[in-house]
Amino acid sequence: MARRATFINDVLEEGGPTLMLDAGDMLGNRNKKEMIQTEFLVEQTATFGYDAIGLGERDLNYGWEWLSEKIEEYHLPYISSNVRDADSGELLLPEYKIVERGGIKFGICSVMDPTYKIISMSARDREYQVDDPIATMRALVPRLRERCDTVVLLSHLGDQPTQGLLKEVEGIDLVLLGHTFKSFNRERIVEDVVMLSAVYDGRTIGRADLYVRPSDGVVMSVQVKVTSLDDAIEDDPTMLAAVDNFKKEAEDRRLAQRAEYPRDLGTHDEMFLGGNNCKACHTTIYQDWRQSDHSRAYTVLRAKSMQFEPECLACHTTGYRHQNGYDEQTRTSLGNVQCEACHGYGTAHQRDGEMLEMARESCTQCHDEDLRPCYDDTKDARFEYATYWDKIAH
């Protein structure tokens, strides 16, 4: 972010007419931890002064209500020409945006591929309808051309589908690609349309110096450069200070959350060995465990993007509150509820029956005060010890 700020500031200080665009997926991965980081990213990105941001499926990671609040709070210029609320049929965002630079009116629009899955962390998020991009652009481009000189498409389709669209739709002058891993380090012309791309993830930034013919808005020439945001670019001091402060606050927050689940059990003298070590002698039992929900406990967290939450890790990993147990920083091999989560340290293996009693006592440590398995949210579900013990007996 600090290097991006330096690059953008240097371009703006040149003083020429500048159009700043993003083709979508500005937001990061979909989990609660990333939500805090994403809000910081959104807040700082707003200071860059983007003219338009296309909608990508990741931008809806936290649901429409969350995104719309950030758009309003930080005045983010999101647009989308083909993503609608499935119930009302209304477009979620402005269909296009007109921006004038250097006497040229640019009509900017955005489309997303209907095949991309929109998966939200919001339990009550709305359903979305994504219209066919080609049909959308066939209808929109003629209307745009009546209002602008140059039509710019923020195409969140990837490179091959975008090229297919350009073969079917006339009247587009410039395309900025999203949802692609390819950067174009020189001009690329498809169906007389200039295509630009700088790969996502914040590692690069693209610049295109254009000459647009004033009489009709046609792009006559373009010079392209994709710059890696490495240490060859100095950090903007103001942005760097904001990033460093955020990192400190994030670490303080992590430590505070972890403190609620201290490593106050067990001893440094013993070690968890992991289920693979148990398998050597307890092959049949291990295979039974592999078929159980316990063996997928951490996987469930990942599927729900909750794999960084201490309150979840305490029961979905092995030894989270024990010395030498699961550590979210080093990501040990102790994910899921393995043998030792119930029977204790492998290095303390006993054959006198004590480990069996320990396992019986361990159940209610995680099946909470409601005595309900957390995966079963039916209203009258109860954790009946005998019933559930039979499911895992071995």
ZAMARGU-4260 file (C-alpha; in steps of 0.2 Angstrom, whole numbers, plus 5000, padded with zeros to 4 digits):
<rodrens>
0) 5000/5000/5000 | 5014/5012/5004 | 5023/5009/4988 | 5007/5010/4978 | 5004/5027/4986
5) 5021/5033/4981 | 5018/5027/4963 | 5001/5035/4962 | 5007/5052/4969 | 5021/5053/4957
10) 5009/5050/4942 | 4997/5064/4949 | 5011/5076/4952 | 5015/5075/4933 | 4999/5086/4931
15) 4992/5078/4916 | 4974/5071/4914 | 4973/5055/4923 | 4960/5041/4924 | 4962/5029/4939
20) 4952/5012/4937 | 4951/4995/4945 | 4942/4980/4937 | 4936/4972/4953 | 4941/4960/4967
25) 4948/4974/4977 | 4944/4964/4993 | 4954/4950/5000 | 4950/4932/5006 | 4934/4928/5015
30) 4936/4926/5033 | 4933/4936/5049 | 4951/4941/5051 | 4953/4947/5034 | 4937/4958/5036
35) 4946/4969/5048 | 4961/4970/5036 | 4949/4973/5021 | 4941/4988/5030 | 4958/4996/5032
40) 4962/4992/5014 | 4945/5000/5009 | 4948/5016/5020 | 4966/5018/5013 | 4961/5015/4995
45) 4948/5028/4996 | 4962/5041/4998 | 4969/5036/4981 | 4955/5044/4971 | 4949/5030/4960
50) 4937/5036/4946 | 4928/5019/4945 | 4930/5002/4952 | 4921/4987/4944 | 4912/4974/4954
55) 4920/4957/4956 | 4914/4942/4966 | 4926/4944/4980 | 4920/4962/4983 | 4904/4953/4990
60) 4914/4942/5002 | 4905/4950/5017 | 4888/4953/5009 | 4880/4967/5000 | 4875/4976/5016
65) 4893/4977/5021 | 4899/4983/5004 | 4886/4996/5002 | 4890/5003/5019 | 4908/5005/5014
70) 4904/5012/4998 | 4894/5025/5006 | 4906/5028/5020 | 4922/5030/5010 | 4913/5036/4993
75) 4920/5021/4983 | 4915/5023/4965 | 4909/5005/4962 | 4899/5002/4946 | 4892/4986/4939
80) 4882/4984/4923 | 4875/4966/4925 | 4874/4961/4944 | 4857/4963/4951 | 4847/4959/4967
85) 4838/4942/4962 | 4822/4947/4971 | 4819/4965/4964 | 4829/4963/4948 | 4837/4980/4951
90) 4855/4983/4948 | 4866/4983/4964 | 4876/4998/4958 | 4877/5012/4945 | 4876/5005/4928
95) 4890/5016/4922 | 4899/5032/4925 | 4904/5046/4914 | 4921/5055/4918 | 4928/5069/4908
100) 4947/5071/4907 | 4957/5082/4895 | 4941/5087/4886 | 4937/5068/4882 | 4921/5060/4890
105) 4925/5043/4895 | 4910/5031/4898 | 4915/5018/4910 | 4905/5002/4913 | 4908/4985/4921
110) 4903/4967/4919 | 4906/4951/4929 | 4905/4933/4923 | 4889/4924/4928 | 4899/4908/4931
115) 4909/4915/4946 | 4902/4910/4962 | 4897/4924/4974 | 4900/4917/4992 | 4897/4928/5006
120) 4901/4927/5025 | 4884/4935/5028 | 4872/4922/5034 | 4857/4932/5028 | 4865/4939/5012
125) 4853/4942/4997 | 4853/4931/4981 | 4861/4939/4966 | 4857/4938/4947 | 4871/4941/4935
130) 4866/4945/4917 | 4874/4938/4902 | 4889/4950/4899 | 4887/4950/4880 | 4869/4954/4880
135) 4872/4967/4893 | 4885/4976/4883 | 4875/4975/4866 | 4861/4984/4875 | 4872/4996/4885
140) 4886/5002/4872 | 4874/5011/4860 | 4867/5021/4875 | 4884/5025/4881 | 4890/5031/4865
145) 4877/5044/4864 | 4884/5051/4880 | 4902/5049/4879 | 4917/5049/4867 | 4927/5034/4873
150) 4919/5018/4880 | 4929/5009/4893 | 4925/4992/4900 | 4931/4985/4916 | 4929/4967/4912
155) 4929/4955/4926 | 4928/4940/4915 | 4947/4935/4912 | 4956/4937/4896 | 4948/4923/4885
160) 4930/4927/4889 | 4934/4946/4886 | 4941/4943/4869 | 4925/4933/4865 | 4914/4947/4871
165) 4924/4959/4860 | 4921/4949/4844 | 4902/4950/4848 | 4900/4968/4853 | 4906/4983/4844
170) 4909/5001/4850 | 4921/4997/4865 | 4937/5007/4864 | 4947/5002/4879 | 4946/4987/4891
175) 4954/4984/4908 | 4955/4966/4913 | 4950/4959/4930 | 4950/4941/4936 | 4966/4936/4927
180) 4984/4931/4931 | 4991/4939/4915 | 4999/4956/4915 | 5001/4964/4898 | 5018/4973/4897
185) 5014/4981/4880 | 4999/4986/4870 | 4987/4972/4865 | 4974/4975/4852 | 4959/4964/4850
190) 4946/4968/4837 | 4953/4986/4837 | 4951/4987/4856 | 4965/4991/4867 | 4966/4978/4881
195) 4976/4982/4898 | 4980/4971/4912 | 4990/4971/4928 | 4988/4956/4939 | 4979/4957/4955
200) 4985/4955/4973 | 4993/4972/4975 | 5010/4966/4969 | 5010/4977/4953 | 5002/4992/4946
205) 4999/4996/4927 | 5000/5013/4918 | 4994/5017/4900 | 4999/5033/4892 | 4985/5036/4879
210) 4982/5048/4865 | 4964/5049/4862 | 4958/5058/4846 | 4947/5072/4852 | 4935/5072/4837
215) 4928/5055/4840 | 4936/5048/4856 | 4946/5034/4847 | 4962/5028/4855 | 4975/5031/4842
220) 4991/5026/4852 | 4995/5019/4869 | 5011/5016/4879 | 5010/5002/4892 | 5020/4999/4908
225) 5017/4987/4922 | 5027/4991/4937 | 5031/4979/4951 | 5028/4987/4968 | 5045/4980/4975
230) 5058/4989/4986 | 5064/4999/4971 | 5049/5010/4975 | 5051/5020/4991 | 5037/5019/5004
235) 5025/5034/5005 | 5029/5039/5024 | 5011/5044/5028 | 5004/5027/5021 | 5018/5017/5029
240) 5014/5025/5046 | 4996/5020/5044 | 5001/5002/5038 | 5013/5000/5053 | 5000/5006/5065
245) 4987/4994/5058 | 4999/4980/5060 | 5002/4984/5078 | 4984/4985/5082 | 4980/4969/5073
250) 4994/4960/5083 | 4987/4968/5099 | 4970/4962/5095 | 4976/4944/5091 | 4985/4943/5108
255) 4970/4949/5117 | 4959/4936/5108 | 4971/4923/5112 | 4973/4928/5130 | 4955/4922/5132
260) 4961/4905/5128 | 4978/4904/5137 | 4989/4889/5136 | 4986/4885/5154 | 4984/4866/5152
265) 4997/4852/5151 | 5016/4854/5152 | 5031/4858/5142 | 5039/4841/5146 | 5026/4832/5135
270) 5022/4833/5116 | 5007/4830/5105 | 5013/4818/5091 | 4998/4819/5079 | 4986/4806/5073
275) 4998/4798/5060 | 5009/4792/5074 | 4994/4784/5083 | 4989/4775/5066 | 5005/4764/5067
280) 4998/4754/5081 | 4979/4758/5081 | 4975/4756/5062 | 4957/4751/5063 | 4953/4764/5076
285) 4962/4777/5065 | 4952/4773/5050 | 4936/4774/5060 | 4941/4791/5066 | 4945/4796/5048
290) 4926/4793/5044 | 4920/4804/5059 | 4916/4822/5060 | 4930/4825/5072 | 4943/4822/5058
295) 4935/4836/5048 | 4933/4849/5063 | 4946/4861/5056 | 4940/4859/5038 | 4923/4865/5044
300) 4931/4881/5050 | 4940/4884/5034 | 4924/4881/5024 | 4916/4894/5035 | 4931/4906/5035
305) 4933/4904/5054 | 4950/4896/5055 | 4958/4911/5064 | 4945/4913/5078 | 4952/4907/5095
310) 4934/4903/5102 | 4933/4890/5087 | 4950/4884/5087 | 4949/4879/5105 | 4938/4865/5101
315) 4942/4862/5082 | 4960/4858/5084 | 4971/4847/5096 | 4979/4855/5111 | 4974/4873/5108
320) 4975/4877/5126 | 4989/4865/5130 | 5007/4868/5131 | 5015/4862/5114 | 4997/4861/5106
325) 4990/4868/5090 | 4997/4885/5086 | 4989/4896/5073 | 5005/4906/5070 | 5015/4891/5065
330) 5001/4880/5058 | 5006/4864/5066 | 4999/4847/5060 | 4987/4847/5075 | 4972/4853/5065
335) 4955/4844/5068 | 4950/4834/5084 | 4963/4821/5083 | 4966/4806/5095 | 4976/4817/5108
340) 4962/4830/5109 | 4953/4817/5119 | 4967/4805/5126 | 4980/4818/5130 | 4999/4819/5125
345) 5005/4805/5114 | 5022/4805/5124 | 5012/4801/5140 | 5004/4786/5132 | 4997/4774/5146
350) 4990/4757/5145 | 4981/4756/5161 | 4965/4763/5156 | 4968/4780/5162 | 4968/4787/5144
355) 4950/4780/5141 | 4943/4789/5157 | 4952/4805/5151 | 4943/4804/5134 | 4926/4802/5143
360) 4929/4818/5153 | 4935/4828/5138 | 4918/4828/5129 | 4910/4842/5139 | 4925/4853/5138
365) 4919/4857/5120 | 4901/4853/5119 | 4896/4869/5128 | 4885/4874/5142 | 4870/4871/5130
370) 4877/4853/5128 | 4874/4855/5110 | 4886/4850/5096 | 4890/4867/5088 | 4887/4860/5070
375) 4869/4855/5075 | 4859/4872/5077 | 4841/4864/5077 | 4831/4872/5090 | 4829/4856/5101
380) 4845/4848/5098 | 4853/4842/5114 | 4870/4833/5117 | 4865/4816/5124 | 4881/4809/5131
385) 4877/4791/5129 | 4871/4793/5111 | 4886/4803/5105 | 4898/4792/5114 | 4892/4777/5104
390) 4895/4787/5088 | 4914/4788/5092 | 4916/4772/5103 | 4932/4762/5099
</rodrens>
